[in-house]
Amino acid sequence: MSPLLKQVLQDIEQLTIEEQLEVISHATEQLKRRTLTQHNPKRSWQELRGIAPNLLNGQDAQEWVNELRKEWDEREKRLFEGS
C-alpha cells in the first residue's frame, strides 16, 4: 500500500459517516466515468466505411428495405392465418 493511500484512508477514518458515504459516492462516480470512457471510446461513423462491402450487391438501399418489410409482412400474415 502506498504512503499516499495510507494517508487518505487514515483521513477518511476521521470523517463523519455522512462524509465517508460522500467519499464512497464520489469515488464510485469517478470510476464509472473512467470505465465508460476507456471501454466505450467515441467512434466515428467514418470508421465503418468499407467494413461490409457489397452487402447489398449493388441493390438500392431503399429497395432492400422495402423487400425486407414485405418479407416480414408476409411472415406475419402467414402466422395469423395459421392460428
N, CA, C and O of each residue as an XYZ file, in Angstrom:
332
protein
N       0.854     -1.173      0.000
C       0.000      0.000      0.000
C       0.899      1.234      0.000
O       1.847      1.334      0.779
N       0.583      2.152     -0.876
C       1.408      3.360     -0.986
C       1.197      4.263      0.231
O       0.147      4.217      0.872
N       2.191      5.073      0.539
C       2.042      6.011      1.653
C       0.874      6.986      1.443
O       0.177      7.350      2.390
N       0.677      7.396      0.204
C      -0.433      8.310     -0.082
C      -1.771      7.653      0.230
O      -2.641      8.262      0.853
N      -1.932      6.393     -0.213
C      -3.176      5.680      0.060
C      -3.387      5.497      1.559
O      -4.503      5.658      2.054
N      -2.330      5.163      2.277
C      -2.433      5.017      3.742
C      -2.927      6.316      4.366
O      -3.790      6.300      5.244
N      -2.382      7.433      3.915
C      -2.774      8.735      4.462
C      -4.225      9.046      4.146
O      -4.966      9.524      5.005
N      -4.630      8.774      2.911
C      -6.019      9.028      2.512
C      -6.972      8.195      3.362
O      -7.983      8.707      3.842
N      -6.657      6.914      3.552
C      -7.516      6.046      4.352
C      -7.586      6.512      5.808
O      -8.645      6.463      6.432
N      -6.462      6.959      6.336
C      -6.468      7.489      7.701
C      -7.320      8.756      7.787
O      -8.052      8.963      8.755
N      -7.211      9.595      6.762
C      -8.012     10.822      6.743
C      -9.500     10.495      6.654
O     -10.323     11.139      7.305
N      -9.836      9.501      5.851
C     -11.239      9.119      5.704
C     -11.800      8.623      7.034
O     -12.961      8.884      7.352
N     -10.991      7.913      7.808
C     -11.455      7.410      9.113
C     -11.823      8.548     10.051
O     -12.608      8.349     10.978
N     -11.277      9.725      9.833
C     -11.555     10.869     10.696
C     -12.863     11.576     10.328
O     -13.348     12.423     11.078
N     -13.422     11.229      9.187
C     -14.648     11.878      8.727
C     -15.882     11.296      9.405
O     -15.846     10.203      9.972
N     -16.970     12.048      9.333
C     -18.243     11.525      9.837
C     -18.744     10.449      8.877
O     -18.227     10.308      7.769
N     -19.748      9.697      9.304
C     -20.318      8.646      8.447
C     -20.855      9.266      7.156
O     -20.646      8.729      6.069
N     -21.547     10.396      7.283
C     -22.097     11.055      6.096
C     -20.982     11.452      5.130
O     -21.113     11.280      3.918
N     -19.897     11.977      5.664
C     -18.771     12.371      4.811
C     -18.099     11.150      4.176
O     -17.679     11.194      3.020
N     -18.003     10.066      4.943
C     -17.436      8.842      4.386
C     -18.297      8.317      3.241
O     -17.773      7.862      2.225
N     -19.618      8.381      3.406
C     -20.507      7.965      2.329
C     -20.343      8.863      1.104
O     -20.425      8.395     -0.032
N     -20.116     10.134      1.338
C     -19.890     11.062      0.223
C     -18.590     10.715     -0.514
O     -18.526     10.807     -1.740
N     -17.561     10.316      0.233
C     -16.292      9.892     -0.384
C     -16.525      8.661     -1.256
O     -16.031      8.578     -2.380
N     -17.289      7.704     -0.717
C     -17.587      6.476     -1.476
C     -18.353      6.830     -2.746
O     -18.036      6.327     -3.824
N     -19.351      7.689     -2.624
C     -20.151      8.083     -3.776
C     -19.292      8.780     -4.828
O     -19.411      8.508     -6.023
N     -18.442      9.665     -4.376
C     -17.561     10.395     -5.295
C     -16.617      9.432     -6.014
O     -16.453      9.511     -7.231
N     -15.998      8.526     -5.260
C     -15.069      7.568     -5.850
C     -15.777      6.658     -6.852
O     -15.228      6.342     -7.907
N     -16.990      6.241     -6.520
C     -17.762      5.379     -7.412
C     -18.065      6.094     -8.727
O     -17.895      5.521     -9.803
N     -18.507      7.333     -8.638
C     -18.819      8.102     -9.847
C     -17.566      8.312    -10.699
O     -17.625      8.208    -11.924
N     -16.453      8.604    -10.068
C     -15.191      8.785    -10.800
C     -14.820      7.505    -11.545
O     -14.434      7.551    -12.713
N     -14.938      6.369    -10.871
C     -14.595      5.085    -11.502
C     -15.542      4.767    -12.647
O     -15.110      4.267    -13.685
N     -16.826      5.049    -12.473
C     -17.793      4.818    -13.553
C     -17.412      5.628    -14.779
O     -17.390      5.109    -15.895
N     -17.112      6.907    -14.566
C     -16.754      7.773    -15.696
C     -15.502      7.269    -16.397
O     -15.449      7.225    -17.626
N     -14.501      6.891    -15.623
C     -13.252      6.384    -16.221
C     -13.492      5.101    -16.989
O     -12.980      4.928    -18.095
N     -14.265      4.203    -16.408
C     -14.536      2.918    -17.045
C     -15.295      3.112    -18.343
O     -14.954      2.499    -19.355
N     -16.316      3.954    -18.332
C     -17.104      4.191    -19.537
C     -16.243      4.829    -20.620
O     -16.359      4.475    -21.793
N     -15.388      5.760    -20.237
C     -14.535      6.432    -21.212
C     -13.539      5.463    -21.817
O     -13.278      5.519    -23.019
N     -12.982      4.581    -21.012
C     -11.980      3.647    -21.506
C     -12.592      2.544    -22.351
O     -12.006      2.146    -23.358
N     -13.764      2.038    -21.962
C     -14.363      0.909    -22.667
C     -15.232      1.322    -23.841
O     -15.467      0.519    -24.744
N     -15.706      2.536    -23.848
C     -16.582      2.993    -24.923
C     -16.046      4.282    -25.538
O     -16.682      5.331    -25.439
N     -14.887      4.204    -26.167
C     -14.381      5.433    -26.770
C     -15.318      5.882    -27.889
O     -15.926      5.062    -28.576
N     -15.419      7.185    -28.054
C     -16.301      7.698    -29.102
C     -15.763      7.257    -30.448
O     -14.569      7.370    -30.727
N     -16.653      6.760    -31.268
C     -16.285      6.280    -32.600
C     -16.936      7.158    -33.647
O     -17.992      7.750    -33.430
N     -16.288      7.221    -34.763
C     -16.812      7.971    -35.891
C     -17.463      6.998    -36.866
O     -16.984      5.879    -37.049
N     -18.543      7.422    -37.481
C     -19.195      6.575    -38.484
C     -18.246      6.314    -39.645
O     -18.386      5.318    -40.355
N     -17.296      7.194    -39.834
C     -16.325      7.014    -40.913
C     -15.520      5.728    -40.735
O     -15.042      5.151    -41.712
N     -15.369      5.279    -39.488
C     -14.614      4.048    -39.221
C     -15.311      2.816    -39.796
O     -14.665      1.795    -40.033
N     -16.614      2.902    -40.022
C     -17.368      1.760    -40.542
C     -17.247      1.629    -42.058
O     -17.607      0.602    -42.633
N     -16.743      2.664    -42.686
C     -16.651      2.671    -44.141
C     -15.859      1.467    -44.638
O     -14.726      1.234    -44.218
N     -16.470      0.714    -45.532
C     -15.793     -0.418    -46.154
C     -15.810     -1.700    -45.348
O     -15.258     -2.704    -45.798
N     -16.425     -1.704    -44.169
C     -16.441     -2.911    -43.337
C     -17.240     -4.025    -43.999
O     -16.846     -5.191    -43.949
N     -18.344     -3.676    -44.609
C     -19.182     -4.695    -45.242
C     -19.413     -4.328    -46.716
O     -20.533     -3.998    -47.108
N     -18.367     -4.386    -47.515
C     -18.545     -4.018    -48.913
C     -19.465     -5.012    -49.618
O     -19.493     -6.197    -49.289
N     -20.199     -4.517    -50.571
C     -21.111     -5.337    -51.377
C     -22.196     -6.014    -50.545
O     -22.713     -7.061    -50.936
N     -22.535     -5.441    -49.433
C     -23.575     -6.016    -48.588
C     -24.895     -6.125    -49.352
O     -25.625     -7.107    -49.221
N     -25.181     -5.116    -50.138
C     -26.438     -5.107    -50.884
C     -26.240     -5.580    -52.322
O     -27.198     -5.607    -53.095
N     -25.037     -5.947    -52.689
C     -24.728     -6.404    -54.048
C     -25.237     -5.440    -55.112
O     -25.819     -5.854    -56.114
N     -25.011     -4.160    -54.884
C     -25.412     -3.152    -55.852
C     -26.875     -2.764    -55.781
O     -27.311     -1.877    -56.514
N     -27.633     -3.397    -54.928
C     -29.063     -3.102    -54.804
C     -29.249     -1.770    -54.082
O     -28.500     -1.441    -53.162
N     -30.235     -1.025    -54.502
C     -30.575      0.233    -53.849
C     -31.013     -0.051    -52.412
O     -31.766     -0.990    -52.154
N     -30.540      0.760    -51.499
C     -30.841      0.536    -50.075
C     -32.341      0.585    -49.806
O     -32.852     -0.224    -49.032
N     -33.054      1.519    -50.431
C     -34.487      1.620    -50.194
C     -35.221      0.399    -50.733
O     -36.180     -0.072    -50.120
N     -34.776     -0.115    -51.874
C     -35.374     -1.342    -52.409
C     -35.174     -2.494    -51.430
O     -36.083     -3.290    -51.194
N     -33.986     -2.570    -50.873
C     -33.665     -3.645    -49.921
C     -34.579     -3.551    -48.701
O     -35.110     -4.560    -48.237
N     -34.758     -2.339    -48.188
C     -35.626     -2.135    -47.022
C     -37.057     -2.524    -47.371
O     -37.732     -3.189    -46.585
N     -37.519     -2.113    -48.547
C     -38.885     -2.443    -48.959
C     -39.086     -3.953    -49.065
O     -40.116     -4.475    -48.638
N     -38.103     -4.654    -49.632
C     -38.192     -6.114    -49.738
C     -38.227     -6.766    -48.367
O     -39.003     -7.688    -48.121
N     -37.382     -6.277    -47.486
C     -37.332     -6.829    -46.130
C     -38.670     -6.639    -45.422
O     -39.167     -7.557    -44.769
N     -39.244     -5.462    -45.552
C     -40.547     -5.206    -44.926
C     -41.620     -6.112    -45.517
O     -42.470     -6.637    -44.798
N     -41.570     -6.288    -46.826
C     -42.552     -7.144    -47.493
C     -42.434     -8.583    -46.977
O     -43.445     -9.235    -46.716
N     -41.192     -9.078    -46.830
C     -40.982    -10.433    -46.306
C     -41.554    -10.565    -44.908
O     -42.211    -11.559    -44.599
N     -41.314     -9.578    -44.059
C     -41.834     -9.640    -42.689
C     -43.356     -9.583    -42.672
O     -44.010    -10.280    -41.897
N     -43.907     -8.742    -43.540
C     -45.377     -8.665    -43.619
C     -45.962    -10.014    -44.032
O     -46.974    -10.453    -43.485
N     -45.319    -10.668    -45.003
C     -45.798    -11.976    -45.460
C     -45.688    -13.020    -44.350
O     -46.592    -13.838    -44.174
N     -44.589    -12.995    -43.605
C     -44.424    -13.940    -42.481
C     -45.500    -13.710    -41.429
O     -46.094    -14.653    -40.907
N     -45.737    -12.436    -41.129
C     -46.743    -12.102    -40.123
C     -48.125    -12.554    -40.579
O     -48.906    -13.085    -39.789
N     -48.417    -12.340    -41.847
C     -49.714    -12.735    -42.394
C     -49.902    -14.244    -42.286
O     -50.977    -14.704    -41.904
N     -48.855    -15.033    -42.624
C     -48.923    -16.490    -42.524
C     -49.122    -16.943    -41.081
O     -49.859    -17.892    -40.814
N     -48.461    -16.257    -40.159
C     -48.602    -16.602    -38.746
C     -50.042    -16.438    -38.278
O     -50.582    -17.299    -37.584
N     -50.657    -15.325    -38.663
C     -52.025    -15.062    -38.211
C     -53.039    -15.940    -38.951
O     -54.074    -16.298    -38.387
N     -52.755    -16.281    -40.183
C     -53.658    -17.161    -40.921
C     -53.621    -18.577    -40.340
O     -54.633    -19.279    -40.340
N     -52.461    -18.988    -39.849
C     -52.304    -20.325    -39.302
C     -52.897    -20.483    -37.917
O     -53.111    -21.614    -37.479
N     -53.172    -19.401    -37.211
C     -53.691    -19.537    -35.848
C     -55.178    -19.509    -35.772
O     -55.743    -19.614    -34.684
